[in-house]
Amino acid sequence: MIHVDDKHLPWREEMTVTALIEALGETYEYPVVRINNKIVSRPQFDQTRVPDGAKVFLIPLVAGG
């Protein structure tokens, strides 16, 4: 099981960050995610695997002035 913000998803072997975001049906393009205590940026989403039991936080881009 993977915990994403306030949701729970079943874990799949070799699940990447990209596959996780697709499984969530997210259309927003997150520049960064945090998996447990590790920060992963978008260029590494396809190569980074999400371990079973991970706590994932989707970190949106915030702009302001």
N, CA, C and O of each residue as an XYZ file, in Angstrom:
260
protein
N       0.851     -1.171      0.000
C       0.000      0.000      0.000
C       0.899      1.237      0.000
O       1.917      1.277      0.691
N       0.515      2.230     -0.774
C       1.239      3.493     -0.838
C       0.309      4.587     -0.332
O      -0.864      4.637     -0.701
N       0.837      5.453      0.505
C       0.061      6.553      1.065
C       0.452      7.831      0.312
O       1.603      8.264      0.373
N      -0.502      8.425     -0.389
C      -0.255      9.640     -1.160
C      -1.159     10.728     -0.619
O      -2.376     10.697     -0.801
N      -0.539     11.698      0.054
C      -1.305     12.750      0.720
C      -2.382     12.083      1.572
O      -2.039     11.437      2.562
N      -3.661     12.205      1.240
C      -4.720     11.589      2.043
C      -5.339     10.366      1.363
O      -6.403      9.902      1.773
N      -4.681      9.847      0.332
C      -5.200      8.697     -0.412
C      -4.315      7.473     -0.181
O      -3.163      7.590      0.235
N      -4.876      6.304     -0.460
C      -4.134      5.053     -0.365
C      -4.281      4.309     -1.682
O      -5.387      4.153     -2.199
N      -3.161      3.853     -2.216
C      -3.161      3.118     -3.477
C      -2.456      1.789     -3.290
O      -1.541      1.680     -2.474
N      -2.878      0.767     -4.044
C      -2.154     -0.501     -3.982
C      -0.782     -0.344     -4.614
O      -0.621      0.359     -5.612
N       0.194     -1.000     -4.029
C       1.562     -0.963     -4.534
C       1.734     -2.022     -5.623
O       1.184     -3.120     -5.534
N       2.501     -1.674     -6.641
C       2.858     -2.625     -7.695
C       4.372     -2.677     -7.799
O       5.048     -1.654     -7.695
N       4.893     -3.864     -8.003
C       6.336     -4.020     -8.150
C       6.828     -3.166     -9.313
O       6.194     -3.108    -10.367
N       7.936     -2.520     -9.113
C       8.571     -1.657    -10.106
C       7.738     -0.419    -10.453
O       7.899      0.140    -11.538
N       6.859      0.014     -9.559
C       6.070      1.233     -9.783
C       6.994      2.450     -9.705
O       7.744      2.613     -8.743
N       6.929      3.291    -10.720
C       7.717      4.519    -10.744
C       6.855      5.693    -10.286
O       5.638      5.569    -10.147
N       7.499      6.824    -10.056
C       6.760      8.029     -9.681
C       5.796      8.414    -10.805
O       4.655      8.793    -10.543
N       6.252      8.316    -12.049
C       5.386      8.635    -13.187
C       4.145      7.741    -13.183
O       3.033      8.239    -13.361
N       4.312      6.446    -12.985
C       3.184      5.512    -12.963
C       2.243      5.811    -11.801
O       1.026      5.679    -11.934
N       2.798      6.209    -10.675
C       1.980      6.549     -9.513
C       1.100      7.766     -9.802
O      -0.093      7.755     -9.499
N       1.680      8.807    -10.381
C       0.916     10.011    -10.704
C      -0.171      9.695    -11.730
O      -1.284     10.213    -11.639
N       0.152      8.855    -12.694
C      -0.846      8.441    -13.686
C      -1.976      7.657    -13.020
O      -3.146      7.858    -13.348
N      -1.633      6.762    -12.086
C      -2.645      5.959    -11.389
C      -3.581      6.843    -10.566
O      -4.751      6.510    -10.380
N      -3.071      7.952    -10.083
C      -3.894      8.882     -9.315
C      -4.826      9.688    -10.208
O      -5.793     10.284     -9.733
N      -4.529      9.704    -11.509
C      -5.338     10.481    -12.431
C      -5.052     11.968    -12.339
O      -5.878     12.791    -12.734
N      -3.883     12.314    -11.818
C      -3.515     13.716    -11.665
C      -3.187     14.325    -13.020
O      -2.455     13.733    -13.813
N      -3.723     15.495    -13.278
C      -3.414     16.200    -14.517
C      -2.429     17.335    -14.278
O      -1.831     17.853    -15.221
N      -2.262     17.720    -13.021
C      -1.308     18.764    -12.679
C       0.102     18.198    -12.809
O       0.350     17.057    -12.419
N       1.021     18.982    -13.352
C       2.399     18.520    -13.510
C       3.223     18.952    -12.300
O       3.627     20.109    -12.189
N       3.459     18.028    -11.422
C       4.231     18.306    -10.214
C       5.718     18.361    -10.550
O       6.227     17.461    -11.217
N       6.424     19.399    -10.102
C       7.853     19.477    -10.375
C       8.677     18.615     -9.424
O       9.798     18.221     -9.747
N       8.112     18.322     -8.236
C       8.847     17.595     -7.198
C       7.872     16.736     -6.403
O       6.723     17.122     -6.190
N       8.337     15.573     -5.969
C       7.594     14.764     -5.000
C       8.546     14.382     -3.881
O       9.765     14.386     -4.051
N       7.970     14.054     -2.739
C       8.777     13.549     -1.627
C       8.320     12.129     -1.349
O       7.138     11.877     -1.120
N       9.262     11.214     -1.372
C       8.990      9.815     -1.049
C       9.677      9.545      0.277
O      10.905      9.545      0.366
N       8.872      9.316      1.306
C       9.375      9.236      2.670
C      10.161     10.522      2.934
O       9.544     11.585      3.007
N      11.456     10.482      3.078
C      12.227     11.709      3.332
C      13.127     12.078      2.173
O      14.037     12.889      2.342
N      12.902     11.508      0.999
C      13.738     11.767     -0.170
C      12.981     12.650     -1.167
O      11.840     12.356     -1.522
N      13.624     13.732     -1.615
C      13.046     14.621     -2.613
C      13.453     14.129     -4.000
O      14.625     13.843     -4.246
N      12.477     14.034     -4.904
C      12.719     13.580     -6.275
C      12.171     14.638     -7.220
O      11.016     15.043     -7.095
N      12.995     15.091     -8.171
C      12.536     16.089     -9.129
C      12.059     15.409    -10.410
O      12.389     14.252    -10.670
N      11.277     16.145    -11.208
C      10.625     15.623    -12.398
C      11.550     14.835    -13.332
O      11.137     13.786    -13.827
N      12.777     15.288    -13.596
C      13.623     14.509    -14.521
C      13.878     13.063    -14.063
O      14.211     12.210    -14.886
N      13.727     12.782    -12.768
C      13.968     11.433    -12.249
C      12.692     10.617    -12.029
O      12.772      9.487    -11.547
N      11.513     11.160    -12.370
C      10.252     10.458    -12.108
C      10.189      9.095    -12.803
O       9.716      8.124    -12.212
N      10.663      9.014    -14.054
C      10.579      7.746    -14.802
C      11.507      6.672    -14.245
O      11.229      5.482    -14.392
N      12.601      7.073    -13.613
C      13.585      6.106    -13.114
C      13.435      5.779    -11.626
O      14.004      4.800    -11.143
N      12.673      6.596    -10.906
C      12.576      6.415     -9.458
C      11.420      5.490     -9.113
O      10.267      5.756     -9.450
N      11.751      4.403     -8.438
C      10.724      3.443     -8.005
C      10.180      3.835     -6.646
O      10.895      4.368     -5.799
N       8.901      3.558     -6.458
C       8.222      3.854     -5.201
C       8.147      2.557     -4.400
O       7.540      1.589     -4.858
N       8.751      2.518     -3.215
C       8.730      1.281     -2.426
C       7.376      1.044     -1.762
O       6.611      1.976     -1.518
N       7.107     -0.210     -1.480
C       5.874     -0.577     -0.780
C       5.861      0.097      0.587
O       6.878      0.135      1.280
N       4.716      0.621      0.965
C       4.568      1.273      2.263
C       5.044      2.714      2.286
O       5.066      3.341      3.345
N       5.430      3.254      1.124
C       5.964      4.614      1.068
C       4.895      5.651      1.383
O       3.707      5.460      1.120
N       5.359      6.749      1.955
C       4.514      7.923      2.144
C       4.979      8.939      1.114
O       6.115      9.412      1.154
N       4.085      9.264      0.193
C       4.425     10.143     -0.927
C       3.655     11.461     -0.774
O       2.458     11.476     -0.491
N       4.373     12.544     -0.968
C       3.766     13.869     -0.925
C       4.005     14.537     -2.267
O       5.150     14.686     -2.694
N       2.933     14.940     -2.932
C       3.022     15.646     -4.204
C       3.210     17.121     -3.883
O       2.391     17.722     -3.187
N       4.283     17.697     -4.387
C       4.621     19.076     -4.060
C       4.391     19.947     -5.291
O       5.149     19.872     -6.259
N       3.343     20.777     -5.254
C       3.038     21.611     -6.422
C       3.971     22.816     -6.509
O       4.564     23.235     -5.515
N       4.084     23.349     -7.685
C       4.827     24.574     -7.912
C       3.986     25.726     -7.385
O       2.799     25.827     -7.694
N       4.598     26.588     -6.596
C       3.889     27.728     -6.033
C       4.610     28.993     -6.468
O       5.829     29.112     -6.338
N       3.839     29.921     -6.981
C       4.417     31.196     -7.410
C       3.654     32.327     -6.753
O       2.474     32.198     -6.428
N       4.319     33.394     -6.572
C       3.654     34.535     -5.954
C       4.579     35.726     -5.924
O       5.722     35.674     -6.379
N       4.073     36.757     -5.395
C       4.907     37.948     -5.368
C       4.693     38.761     -4.141
O       5.327     39.802     -3.972
